[in-house]
Amino acid sequence: MEQEEKKELIGVEDAERAVERFILGRHADAKVNFDRAVLKALGAEPVYEVEGHFATKGRFLSTGRKKLFKIQVHAYSAKIVSYEM
């Protein structure tokens, strides 16, 4: 009989680190702040839904921009499943 592989959920901190890497990959100068992270089911798969905002530096004399995000991270693999920014 084949033994089933046990999967372990990543922690909230791991999900937030994945989100931060994702955002910094697109906006290298961003300062990321997290507002909440919730474990949810996306169909049969568990995902962390991480929400927050990030600020980027402005050009010349203008002020930086603040953008909201909602990013879903797979709770086993720490891969980005979907995002809104």
Phi, psi and omega in degrees: 000133182280132181276132179289140177282128178274132179256142177250137176289143172285163178274169178300320180298321178295320177296317179295322177296320178297319179295316181298316177299319180299312181292316181294335175293336180256332182223086188301333183264011185287147171249114188262134176232135181258136178259320178198157175218126184231135175277125182226170174256131174247095190068238179264357184260137176279137177223151169266130173259112185252127180238152178174206179211161174220152180242140176244154180289144177278163177265148179055237183262357181286157179278162180291166180253144178250127182237138175274152175218154170222115186232134177258131182241130179298132188281353174254317188260348182065023177269147179288127181265315178204163179206153172227128178222000000 
